[in-house]
Amino acid sequence: MEGLPDEALAQVAAFFQALSEPTRLQILNLLRQQERSVGELAQLCGYSSANISRHLTLLTQRGLVARESRGNSAIYSIADESVYALCDLVCGSIARQLERTVQGHAAFVSRPL
């Protein structure tokens, strides 16, 4: 990010903002398996179609999800597979942090007073 102008940094922040909501991450996970309609995603996520549509609109605007019309339905798929590499990197980092926390707590539990 070094040397990026403010406009570019704002776009980077908007990209990460799209990933900052658990429902949108759930949608991305479901689309990782296969393309789906709004109704399918709503049912699998346990939210209304209107709610899922709002999340999909934002993900589409950020270039993470692609929308294709098929008859009366809109089908969504992943537009940028690199998002999964980023998410896997973050998940690995969080797992390592949790492991260190568990080890730190274990040191206190295993010590006799």
Sequence and secondary structure as in RCSB ss.txt:
>XXXX:A:sequence
MEGLPDEALAQVAAFFQALSEPTRLQILNLLRQQERSVGELAQLCGYSSANISRHLTLLTQRGLVARESRGNSAI
YSIADESVYALCDLVCGSIARQLERTVQGHAAFVSRPL
>XXXX:A:secstr
 TT  HHHHHHHHHHHHHTSSHHHHHHHHHHHH  EEHHHHHHHHTS HHHHHHHHHHHHHTTSEEEEEETTEEE
EEES THHHHHHHHHHHHHHHHHHHHHHHHHHHHSS  
